[in-house]
Amino acid sequence: MPPTKYKFNPDSLSFDKIRLGMSTLLLRILAYFVGSLIFALIYWIIFASFFDSPKEKALKREVEQMTIQYDLIHREMNSVESVLNDLQKTDDNLYRTIFDAEPIPSTQRDGGLGGVNRYEALEGYNNSNLVIETASRLDKITKKVYVQSKSFDELIKMAEKKGEMLQSIPSVMPISNKDLTRTASGYGWRIHPYYKISKFHYGMDFTAPLGTDVYATGSGKVVEVVAAQRGQGKHITIDHGFGYTSIYAHLSNFNVKVGQKVQRGDIIGFVGSTGMSVANHLHYEIKLNGVNVDPINYFFEDLNPAEYERIVEIASKTGQSLD
């Protein structure tokens, strides 16, 4: 108990006990209460500054776990991106090469998603950058997977048509040329027989007697049977599909008509010297997607490696074409 206080009374020359009034007592109690609150607040501030509450500790542990999980997710995404890049390279450089298909443009594989800000709802938090980066990478990977999936669907369709494609590609010589001696002039710069100037020769010439059989070099549909007096003279064009066409020029006569379907090895015409030609021969061209290519690279059904080297040598030595 608090000590009893006394006050000297000059009237009675004695010490009287001091008795506190109710208001004074209430004020003292209030002062003690306010002081206790202030002290408790100061204590709480000091404690909170140096020590975490159980809830804060739990939240911090949760954030740490989430950060670790995001780091693991990024590592997994690195692995997925690496696998995707390998698939893309194989797709473009192997599968599409086999099927003579154009590679998928990088702008299509790596292009942005566009549109409004997709990550606006993720902004404004302490770890927004980490979350947005993860979401962005995941979206890009998802798009790459989708593009690659569509590419594989396309390749499957190409594979289903591969048999038809192999049968259609012009891959044999257009006349019988067992010993390769009928090879006259190859693809490239040659001296023109009439103008005597260097001119690019867009096909191969094969010498043969008048009336020699000319064969379709691949299955397809006859799209042109032209009896011209100049240029390529009497000539036939076959559309093989898959971007390939073949042309057989300077013929003496035809054995097919426009719209007729032919198989590889069918006789379609006969060797002659019509049009701008200086001797009986067959001028033969192959076009891929409308662009002339060297026919010598398409005789893989007829030639072994040694024969291929020999025909290349023979074709390159001839300085003048026959048309």
C-alpha positions as CSV (number, residue, x, y, z in Angstrom):
1,M,0.0,0.0,0.0
2,P,1.2,3.6,-0.6
3,P,2.6,5.4,2.5
4,T,0.1,7.6,4.5
5,K,0.8,11.3,4.0
6,Y,0.2,14.0,6.7
7,K,-0.2,17.7,6.6
8,F,0.6,20.1,9.5
9,N,-2.4,21.9,10.8
10,P,-1.4,25.3,12.4
11,D,-4.8,25.7,14.1
12,S,-4.5,22.5,16.1
13,L,-0.7,22.4,16.0
14,S,-0.9,18.8,14.9
15,F,-0.4,16.7,11.8
16,D,-3.6,15.7,10.1
17,K,-3.9,12.7,7.6
18,I,-4.2,13.8,4.0
19,R,-7.3,12.4,2.4
20,L,-7.5,12.4,-1.4
21,G,-10.6,13.6,-3.1
22,M,-12.4,11.5,-5.6
23,S,-11.4,13.6,-8.6
24,T,-7.8,13.6,-7.6
25,L,-7.9,9.8,-7.2
26,L,-9.5,9.4,-10.6
27,L,-6.9,11.6,-12.2
28,R,-4.1,9.6,-10.6
29,I,-5.6,6.4,-11.8
30,L,-6.1,7.8,-15.3
31,A,-2.4,9.0,-15.3
32,Y,-1.2,5.6,-14.3
33,F,-3.4,4.0,-17.1
34,V,-2.2,6.4,-19.8
35,G,1.4,5.9,-18.6
36,S,1.0,2.2,-18.8
37,L,-0.4,2.4,-22.3
38,I,2.4,4.6,-23.5
39,F,5.0,2.3,-22.0
40,A,3.3,-0.7,-23.6
41,L,3.2,1.1,-27.0
42,I,6.9,1.9,-26.7
43,Y,7.7,-1.7,-25.8
44,W,5.6,-3.0,-28.7
45,I,7.4,-0.7,-31.2
46,I,10.8,-1.7,-30.0
47,F,9.9,-5.4,-30.0
48,A,8.3,-5.2,-33.4
49,S,11.3,-3.5,-34.8
50,F,13.7,-6.3,-33.8
51,F,11.4,-9.3,-33.7
52,D,8.8,-10.7,-36.1
53,S,5.4,-11.8,-35.0
54,P,4.4,-15.5,-35.5
55,K,2.2,-14.4,-38.4
56,E,5.0,-12.4,-40.0
57,K,7.4,-15.3,-39.6
58,A,4.9,-17.6,-41.3
59,L,4.4,-15.1,-44.2
60,K,8.2,-14.7,-44.6
61,R,8.7,-18.4,-44.8
62,E,5.9,-18.6,-47.4
63,V,7.5,-15.9,-49.5
64,E,10.9,-17.7,-49.3
65,Q,9.3,-20.9,-50.4
66,M,7.5,-19.1,-53.3
67,T,10.8,-17.5,-54.3
68,I,12.5,-20.9,-54.3
69,Q,9.6,-22.4,-56.3
70,Y,9.9,-19.6,-58.9
71,D,13.6,-20.2,-59.2
72,L,12.9,-23.9,-59.8
73,I,10.2,-23.0,-62.3
74,H,12.7,-20.8,-64.2
75,R,15.2,-23.6,-64.3
76,E,12.6,-26.0,-65.6
77,M,11.6,-23.4,-68.3
78,N,15.3,-23.1,-69.3
79,S,15.3,-26.9,-69.9
80,V,12.0,-26.7,-71.8
81,E,13.3,-23.8,-74.0
82,S,16.5,-25.8,-74.7
83,V,14.5,-28.8,-75.8
84,L,12.2,-26.6,-77.9
85,N,15.2,-25.0,-79.6
86,D,16.6,-28.4,-80.5
87,L,13.2,-29.5,-81.9
88,Q,13.0,-26.3,-83.9
89,K,16.5,-26.8,-85.4
90,T,15.7,-30.4,-86.3
91,D,12.4,-29.4,-87.7
92,D,13.8,-26.6,-90.0
93,N,17.1,-28.3,-90.9
94,L,16.1,-31.9,-91.2
95,Y,12.4,-32.7,-91.4
96,R,11.5,-29.8,-93.6
97,T,14.6,-30.3,-95.8
98,I,13.5,-33.9,-96.4
99,F,10.1,-32.8,-97.5
100,D,11.4,-29.7,-99.4
101,A,9.3,-27.5,-97.2
102,E,10.2,-23.9,-96.2
103,P,11.5,-23.4,-92.6
104,I,9.1,-21.7,-90.2
105,P,10.1,-18.0,-90.0
106,S,11.6,-17.0,-86.7
107,T,9.1,-14.1,-86.5
108,Q,6.3,-16.6,-86.4
109,R,8.0,-18.7,-83.7
110,D,9.3,-15.9,-81.5
111,G,6.8,-13.1,-82.2
112,G,5.1,-11.3,-79.3
113,L,1.6,-12.0,-78.2
114,G,0.4,-8.4,-78.7
115,G,-2.8,-6.8,-77.5
116,V,-3.3,-5.0,-74.2
117,N,-1.1,-5.4,-71.1
118,R,-1.7,-9.0,-70.2
119,Y,0.0,-8.6,-66.8
120,E,-1.7,-5.5,-65.4
121,A,-3.3,-7.5,-62.6
122,L,0.1,-8.7,-61.5
123,E,1.5,-5.2,-61.0
124,G,1.9,-3.3,-57.7
125,Y,3.2,-6.1,-55.5
126,N,6.6,-6.5,-53.9
127,N,7.5,-9.4,-56.2
128,S,5.6,-8.2,-59.3
129,N,8.7,-8.3,-61.5
130,L,9.4,-11.9,-60.7
131,V,5.8,-13.0,-61.2
132,I,5.5,-11.0,-64.5
133,E,8.7,-12.3,-65.8
134,T,7.7,-15.9,-65.1
135,A,4.2,-15.4,-66.6
136,S,5.8,-13.8,-69.7
137,R,8.2,-16.6,-70.3
138,L,5.5,-19.2,-69.8
139,D,3.3,-17.5,-72.4
140,K,6.2,-17.4,-74.9
141,I,7.0,-21.1,-74.3
142,T,3.3,-21.9,-74.7
143,K,3.2,-20.1,-78.0
144,K,6.4,-21.9,-79.2
145,V,4.9,-25.3,-78.2
146,Y,1.8,-24.4,-80.2
147,V,3.7,-23.4,-83.3
148,Q,5.8,-26.5,-83.1
149,S,2.8,-28.7,-82.6
150,K,1.2,-27.2,-85.7
151,S,4.4,-27.8,-87.6
152,F,4.5,-31.5,-86.6
153,D,0.8,-31.8,-87.7
154,E,1.9,-30.4,-91.1
155,L,4.9,-32.8,-91.2
156,I,2.6,-35.7,-90.5
157,K,0.5,-34.8,-93.5
158,M,3.7,-34.4,-95.6
159,A,4.9,-37.9,-94.4
160,E,1.5,-39.4,-95.4
161,K,2.1,-38.0,-98.9
162,K,5.7,-38.9,-99.0
163,G,5.1,-42.0,-101.1
164,E,3.1,-40.0,-103.6
165,M,5.8,-37.3,-103.5
166,L,8.6,-39.7,-104.1
167,Q,6.7,-41.2,-107.1
168,S,6.1,-37.7,-108.4
169,I,9.5,-36.1,-108.1
170,P,11.3,-36.2,-111.5
171,S,14.1,-38.5,-110.6
172,V,15.2,-40.4,-113.7
173,M,16.7,-39.5,-117.0
174,P,14.2,-38.6,-119.8
175,I,15.8,-40.9,-122.4
176,S,17.6,-44.2,-122.2
177,N,21.2,-43.3,-121.5
178,K,22.8,-46.4,-120.0
179,D,26.4,-45.6,-120.8
180,L,25.8,-41.8,-120.3
181,T,27.2,-41.1,-123.8
182,R,24.1,-39.3,-124.8
183,T,24.8,-36.5,-122.3
184,A,25.5,-33.5,-124.5
185,S,25.3,-30.2,-122.5
186,G,24.6,-29.4,-118.9
187,Y,23.0,-26.6,-116.8
188,G,24.9,-23.3,-116.7
189,W,26.7,-20.8,-118.9
190,R,27.2,-22.2,-122.4
191,I,27.9,-20.8,-125.9
192,H,24.7,-20.4,-127.8
193,P,24.8,-22.4,-131.1
194,Y,23.1,-19.6,-133.1
195,Y,24.3,-16.4,-131.5
196,K,27.7,-17.6,-130.5
197,I,27.6,-15.7,-127.2
198,S,27.7,-17.0,-123.7
199,K,24.1,-17.6,-122.5
200,F,22.7,-19.4,-119.5
201,H,21.4,-22.8,-120.3
202,Y,18.5,-23.7,-118.0
203,G,18.4,-27.4,-118.7
204,M,20.3,-30.4,-120.0
205,D,20.7,-31.6,-123.6
206,F,20.7,-35.3,-124.5
207,T,21.6,-36.4,-128.0
208,A,19.6,-39.2,-129.6
209,P,18.4,-40.4,-133.0
210,L,15.3,-38.9,-134.5
211,G,12.2,-40.6,-133.0
212,T,13.9,-41.9,-129.8
213,D,11.4,-42.5,-126.9
214,V,11.1,-39.7,-124.3
215,Y,10.0,-40.8,-120.9
216,A,8.1,-38.9,-118.1
217,T,10.6,-38.6,-115.3
218,G,8.0,-38.6,-112.6
219,S,4.2,-39.1,-112.2
220,G,2.1,-36.1,-112.9
221,K,-0.4,-34.3,-115.1
222,V,0.4,-33.0,-118.6
223,V,-0.4,-29.2,-118.5
224,E,1.1,-28.1,-121.9
225,V,1.5,-29.8,-125.3
226,V,2.8,-27.0,-127.6
227,A,3.8,-27.3,-131.3
228,A,5.9,-24.1,-131.7
229,Q,8.1,-23.3,-134.7
230,R,10.7,-21.4,-132.8
231,G,12.2,-21.4,-129.3
232,Q,11.6,-24.8,-127.7
233,G,9.7,-26.1,-130.7
234,K,7.4,-28.9,-129.9
235,H,7.5,-29.3,-126.2
236,I,5.6,-30.9,-123.3
237,T,5.2,-29.6,-119.7
238,I,4.3,-32.0,-116.8
239,D,3.1,-30.7,-113.4
240,H,4.3,-33.3,-110.9
241,G,2.8,-31.5,-107.8
242,F,4.7,-30.6,-104.7
243,G,6.1,-27.6,-106.6
244,Y,7.8,-29.6,-109.4
245,T,7.4,-29.3,-113.2
246,S,9.4,-30.8,-116.0
247,I,9.8,-29.6,-119.6
248,Y,10.7,-31.8,-122.6
249,A,11.6,-29.7,-125.7
250,H,12.5,-29.9,-129.4
251,L,10.3,-33.1,-129.9
252,S,9.4,-34.5,-133.2
253,N,6.0,-35.7,-132.1
254,F,3.8,-36.2,-129.0
255,N,2.4,-39.2,-127.3
256,V,0.2,-37.4,-124.8
257,K,-2.4,-34.7,-124.6
258,V,-3.2,-31.9,-122.2
259,G,-4.9,-33.1,-119.0
260,Q,-3.6,-36.6,-119.3
261,K,-2.1,-38.2,-116.2
262,V,1.2,-40.0,-116.6
263,Q,3.3,-42.3,-114.6
264,R,7.1,-42.3,-114.3
265,G,8.5,-44.2,-117.3
266,D,5.6,-43.5,-119.6
267,I,6.5,-42.6,-123.2
268,I,5.3,-39.0,-123.7
269,G,7.0,-38.0,-127.0
270,F,9.9,-38.6,-129.4
271,V,13.2,-36.9,-129.9
272,G,13.4,-34.3,-132.7
273,S,15.0,-31.0,-133.7
274,T,12.1,-28.6,-133.8
275,G,12.3,-25.0,-132.9
276,M,15.7,-23.3,-132.3
277,S,17.8,-26.5,-132.4
278,V,20.9,-27.5,-134.4
279,A,20.6,-31.3,-134.1
280,N,18.3,-34.1,-133.0
281,H,18.3,-33.9,-129.2
282,L,16.1,-33.5,-126.1
283,H,16.3,-30.4,-124.1
284,Y,15.1,-31.2,-120.5
285,E,14.3,-28.8,-117.7
286,I,13.1,-29.1,-114.1
287,K,11.5,-26.3,-112.1
288,L,10.9,-26.1,-108.4
289,N,8.3,-23.6,-107.3
290,G,8.7,-21.9,-110.7
291,V,12.5,-21.6,-110.5
292,N,14.8,-23.6,-112.7
293,V,17.1,-26.1,-110.9
294,D,19.9,-28.3,-112.2
295,P,18.4,-31.5,-113.5
296,I,21.6,-33.4,-112.9
297,N,20.8,-33.4,-109.2
298,Y,17.6,-35.3,-109.8
299,F,18.8,-38.5,-111.4
300,F,19.1,-40.4,-108.1
301,E,16.8,-43.2,-109.3
302,D,19.1,-43.9,-112.3
303,L,22.7,-43.3,-111.1
304,N,25.1,-44.6,-108.5
305,P,27.7,-42.3,-107.0
306,A,30.3,-43.2,-109.6
307,E,27.9,-42.6,-112.5
308,Y,26.8,-39.3,-111.0
309,E,30.4,-38.0,-110.9
310,R,30.9,-39.1,-114.5
311,I,27.8,-37.4,-115.8
312,V,28.6,-34.2,-113.9
313,E,32.1,-34.3,-115.6
314,I,30.7,-34.9,-119.0
315,A,28.0,-32.2,-118.7
316,S,30.5,-29.6,-117.4
317,K,33.0,-30.1,-120.2
318,T,30.6,-29.3,-123.0
319,G,31.1,-25.6,-124.0
320,Q,28.2,-25.2,-126.4
321,S,24.5,-26.2,-126.0
322,L,22.4,-27.6,-128.8
323,D,19.6,-25.0,-128.4
